[in-house]
C-alpha cells in the first residue's frame, strides 16, 4: 500500500499538535481503535487519583507521534545515508513504526491491566500462528496477543486498511514473539528492525515516554516528569551483527537514569498504589465468583463488546454482591501490614493462617516491578556512545550506569488487607505471632 503524505492534526496536552496522514486518519476512525475511548489508561487509579480518567485512545495518539519523531531524528543523523536504504523503504519503515505506536494497546481489556488475569487461552483467538516464533495455543492470551488478533483482523477485512505484510511487521514491533517479514528484517548489520522494535517496545521506548508524562499529568503528581527532549536528542544508532540498534550519548546517562527512576516512582506511587491493586483484586474476584458475567469465549466478538461501561453496568446490577459492592460503593479494605521484601514463605503462611483462625478474612496481594531488563538475555542492547582521543567508542549502557549496577532488581510490594472493623483484631493476632 502507498505512503500517504496529506496531513491533519489534533491537539494534545502533552505534545501540542500531533500531525497525521490520510492512512493514519482512517486507522484512527476504525472501530477497533475508537473502542479505546472507553478503555481507561490507568483502570482503578481514578479511585485514588480522580483526574486519572484519560484513555488508551489518547495514549495511542501520543505514542504514534513520538514514534515518528524519534524515527525522523534517527534518519536525519549524519551517516544514515551511508546505509543506502531506498526512499521507499525509509518511508515504509516510518509508516510501520507510527502504526505500531498507534495500535500497540488496542488489545487492552476494560480497566487495562486489571482485567489481564481474566483473559482466556490463545485458543479463543484467531491468531496468525505462522507469524509466531513458537506458538503455544494453550498459553493464556495477553493483551499483546489481542492486539495481534485485532491487527490481523483489520488486514483481512473486505476493504483492508493494511496489507498482511504491513500487519505482520507492525505486530513484530509490538509483540516480541512475532517474527518480522523477510523483507522487513533482512539486511544483516543494516537491518532497521532491531532499532524500530526498540523504539516501540524497548527500554527507551515511545510507550513509556508518553504514558509516564501523561499519567503524571492527569493523576496530578510530579513523579512522571523527565527531560524528554534531551533524551530524544541524545539517541543515535549503530550497526551490529544483529542489525541497527539504539545508542545513547554518554552525556545523557543521568537523563536516562532519571527516566528509569521516573518509571520506578510512578510504579510505586501510582500504578501499584495499595488501593489501586486492591480494586483490581475486587474486579477479578467478582468475575471469578460469578457475580458478573464477562464471557470471552467467542474471541474478538466478545472482547469488543466488553467495554468498561458494560462492566460497570454489570457491577452496578450486582451491587448487593460482596465484591461488586466494594467497587460500586468504593469500600476498600484497610491495609493491615506491608510485609518486608525479604519475608519468607513460612512466616507469610503463619500470618495468613493465624488471621483466618481468629475470624479475620485477609486479602493478600503481592506485586513486583523490575527497574530495567537491560543486560538480560533477549533484550537488545542500548549502546553508550562516547568519544576517546578523537575516536567513537561504544559499550553496553547497563555496564556504564551506576544506578543500574546498584539498584537493578525486582522491587516487591506485598500487603495484607482486612476489613476496617477487623484492624484491631488483626493487629493483635499478628503481634501474638511475632
N, C-alpha and C positions, 0 to 999 in steps of 0.2 A: 504494500500500500504506500502511496506517496506521502511526502512530508508537507504538512500544511504550515504556512507562514502568516496567515491572516491573524491579527491579534485582537484580543478583547482584554479586559482587565476587571478585577474585582478588588475591593478594598479589604485590608486585613489589619487588625490592631497590632499584629506582630511584625509584619513585613511591608506595610504600606500597600502599594499597588502590586498585585500579582497578575502578570500578563499571561495569556494562554491563546492557543490557536484553535482553528476550526475542529480538528480531531479531538482535542482535549475538551472543548466545549461539548461535543457530542457525548464524550465519555462521562463528563460531569452530569449530564442530563439523563444518563442511563439509570433505570430504576435501581440497579444494584448499588450504584454509588449514592443516589438520592436517599436510599434507605439509611445511610449513615447519619442523616439528620436526626434520626430517632435513636441513635446509639451514643450514649454519653461517653466522653473520653475517660472519665475517672469513676464511673459507676457510683457507688455509695459514698464517695468522698464528699459529695454535696451535702450529706447529712452532718458533716463536720465543718466543711468549708462551703457555706451557702452559695458563694459565687461560682463554684466549680461545676457549672451546668453546661459547659461547652461540649461540642460533639466531635466524633471521629470525622465528620464531614469537613469541619474547619481544619483539623489536623492534616487530612489528606491533601488539601489545597496547599498548606504551608510546606509539607514535605516535598510536593511536586516542585514548588518554587525554589526551594533550597537545592534540590537535585539538579535543576537546570543551572542554578547559579554556580554551584561547585564544579559541574561539568564544564561550563564555559570558562571558568577560571583555569582549569587544568589544560584545556585545549589551547588557550592563549598564552601558556607559559613558553618561554624560549626552549627550542629543541623539539617541540611536539611535531612540527612539520617533518622532522627527520624520521619519524616513524612511518612516513609515507602511506598514510591512510587516504583513501579517496574521499571526495566531498560527500558522496552518497553514504559511505559507511559512517563518517563522523555525524552526519545528520540522523542516520538511523539510530546510532547509539544514544544520541541526545534525546530522541523521542522515546526510546525504550526506557531510559533511566527516569525520565519525567513521568511516564505512565506508571512505572514501578512505584515511584513516590506517591502518586495519586491513589493507587489501588492497593497498596500494601496492607491496609487494615480493613478491606472490605469483608473479610471473613470473621470479624468480631461479632460475637453474640451479644444479646442485651446485657447491660451493666459490665460490658467488656470482660476483663479477666475474671470477674466473679463467677461467670457462667461457664468458664472453661472446664471445670471438673464434670459438668453435666453433658458434655459433647459425646456422641456415640462413637463407635469404631468407624474406621475408614470404609468399611463395607457398605455403609449407608450413603456413600457419596459416589457420584460418577466422576472418578478421577482418571487422568491420563497416566495410567500405570507405567507406560513406556518412558515417560519423562523422568520418573524417579530412579535414583541410583540403586536403591534396594527397597522395594515396596513391600511393606508388611500390612496386609489387609486387616488383620486382627487388631492392630495397634489403635489406640484411641485417637480420634481426629483432633488436630489442633486448630487454632484459628488460622494458621498459615495454610493448612490443608483446605479449609473452607475458602480462603482467598484463591487458591489454585483452582478449586472447583468452579468458582464464580467466573474467573477469568477464562477458563476453558469453555464454560457455557457461553460467554459473550462471543468467543471465536467460532462457535458452532451455530449461532443464530442464522436465520434466513438472510438477514442483511447484517453481516458481522461488522463490528467496528474495529476488529483486529483480525489479522491472519493468524493461522495456527502457529506459524513460525514466530511471529511477534509475541503471541500469548506465552509460548514456551520460554522465550528469552526474558520476558517480564517476570514470569514465575521463578526463573532461575536466580534472579536477583533478590526475590522476596523470601524464598524457601530454600534453605541450604541443601535439601535432599533432592532438588530438581537440577538435572543437568542442562546446560545451555545447548542450543542448537550448534551443529558443527560450524556453521558459518559465523556464529557469534563468538565462539571460543577459540577458533583456530588462529594461528599466528605465532605460537610459541612465545618467545620473550616479548613480542609486541602485542599480544592479545590484551584487549582492554577489559575483558570480562572480570578479572580479579579486582581491578580498580572500581569498576561500576558496582560490583557487589559490595565492596567496602563503603561506597557512597550511600547505598541503600540500607545495608544491614551489617555494618562493621562496628568498630569501636568508636570511630568518629563519624557517625552517620547522620543523615538528614532526619531520621525518625527521632532520635534523641535531641538533636539540635532544635527541632521545632517543639516537641512536646514539653521539654523542660521549661523553656521560657513561657510557653503558652499556659501550661498548668500552673506555674507560679503566678502568672498574671491574673488568671481567673480565680485561683484559690485565695489570692490576696496575701501571698507570702513572698519573702525575698530570697529564699534558698535557691531558686531555679535560675538565677541570672549569672551569665558568664560572658566573656568577651567574644561574641560570635564572629564579628567582623575580623578581629585579629586572628582567630582560629582558622577561618576560611582562607585568609590571605597567606597564612603560613603553610598551607598544604601544597604539596607538589606530587610528583610521580617519579618512578624509576623502573627500569626494566629488570626483570629477574628471569630465571629459568621457567617459572610458572606463568609469567606474563607481567603486565604493568601493575605495580602496586603503589599504594599511597605512601607519601613521605611527609614528615613534619620538620620544619626548620628548627634547629637547635635552640634558637632564641625564644621559641614558643612552648618550651617544655612546661613552664609554670602555667601558661594559658591552658594547656592540655590537662594538667593536674587540677586546676580549678574546675574544669569541665567534669572531671571524674568526681571531685568532691561535691559538685552540684548534684550529680546523679545520686550520690550516696545520701546527701542530706534530704533531697526530695523523697527518696525511698523511705528513710527513717521517719520523716516528719509528716508526710502526706500519703504516699502510696501504701505504706504498711502501718499507718496510724492504728492504734489499738481499737478504735471504734469502727473504722472503715473495714478492717478484716473481720470484725465481729458481724457486721451486717452482711458481708459476703457469706459468712458461715450460715446465717439465718436463711438466706435465699437458697443455698444448696440444700439445707436441711428441710426447708419447706417443700421443695420438689421431691426429694428422696422419701419424705414421709407421706407423699401422696396428697398433701394439702392443696396443691395446684397442679395442673397438667401442663407439661411442656414437651409435647411429642416431637421428636426429631428423627423418627424412623424413616420418614419419606423423603430423605435427602434435602435438596435445596428448597423444595416447596414448603416444607415445614419450617425450615430455617428462616426463609424470607418472611414468613407470616409471623414469626416470633419476634415481635418488636418490644421495645421497653414499655410502651404504653399498654400493650396487650398483657404483658407480665404484671404490671402494676394493677391493671383492672382485675386480673385473676386473684392477685393478692388481696385486693380490697374485698372481693366476693368471699374470700376465705379469712376475713379479718377476725373471726371468732376462733380460728385455729391457733395453736400455740405459736409456731414460728412466724406465720403471716402476721399475727397481731403485733409481734415485736417490731416488724418492719413498718407496718401501716401507722402504728401509734408511736413509733420511734422510742422503743423501750430497750435500750442497750443494757446488757448485764454489766455489772461493775467488775473492774479488774481486781482480783484478789491478790495476785502476786505476779511479778515479772521474774521469770527464772533466769539465773545466771547462764551465760553461754556454755559453760563447762559442766552443767548439771548432768549427772549420769542417769542412765535409764532406770536403774533400781530405785534411786531416790524419787524420780518423777513418778514411777509406778506407785510407790508407797504414798505419795502425796495424793494422787488422784483416787486411789482405792480408799485411803483414810477418810477423805472428804465424802465419798459415796456412802461409806459405812455409817457416817453420822447424819445422813439425810441431806447433805449438800450436793446439789447437782451441778458439777463443774463443766465448763466448756474449756477445752484445751486447744490452743491454736499456736502452731509453730510456723514461722515464715523465715526465709533467709534471702540474702541478696549478696552477690559477689561483686567486688569493686570493679574487676576487669577480667576478661578472658585472654588478654594479650599474653603471648608466650605459651598458651596451651595448644595441644595438638589439634589441628583442624582449623585454627584461627589464623587467617592470613596476616602476615606481619605488617606493622607500620614501621617504616624505617626512619630513623632520625638522621637528618641531613646536616652535616657540619663542614666547615672548611678548615683545613690544616695545612699550613705552609703553601697556600695557594691551590690546594687540591681538594675536591669534594669527596667526602667520605660518608659512608652510611653504616649504621649499626641498628639493631632492633631497639625500638623505643622502650620496650619493657625492661631492657637492661640499663637504660640511662635514667629512668625515672626513680628518684629516691622514694617518692610516695608509693609507687607500685612495689618496690623492693621491700619496704617496711610493712605495708598495710594491705597487700592484695590477698584477701582471704574471704571466706564466707562469713558474713555478719548475720547473726541469728537473733531474732526476736521471738521469745516464747512466753506466752501469757496463759494464766489460768483465770477464768472468769466465773462469777456466780451471781445469783440474783442479789439485788441491793439489800434485801431484808435478811440475807444469809451471810453478809460480810463478817459480822462479829463472830458468828459461829465458825465460819471458815477460818478466820484468823486464829481462833482458839485451837482448832484442830491442827493447823499447820504448826503452831507453836509447840503443841504437845509431841509432834513428830521430830522436832529438832534435837 
